[in-house]
Amino acid sequence: MDYPSILIKITGVVLFAWTARNFYKHLKHKHADRANNANAQSVSEQVFNNLLLYLWLAFMTAFSLGMIFNN
């Protein structure tokens, strides 16, 4: 295997690990907020923020997995 391909795969693994870590942190924080009732956002703001976050996480997951498996 050539060096650029190895570097791309390593970058994909790092991006995937970073994305998984951020998703886990988000779920942990969301669970803590639900337990403390410290949520001051409106419902529409929560929906749009979560939609944007989940779309970004889905994109980063697909992008990083594509870097790992397609190169």
Buried (B, 14 or more C-beta within 10 A) or exposed (E): EEEEEEEBBEBBBEBBEEBBEBBEEBEEEEEEEEEEEEEEEEEEEEEEEEEEEEEEBEEBBEEBBEBBEEB
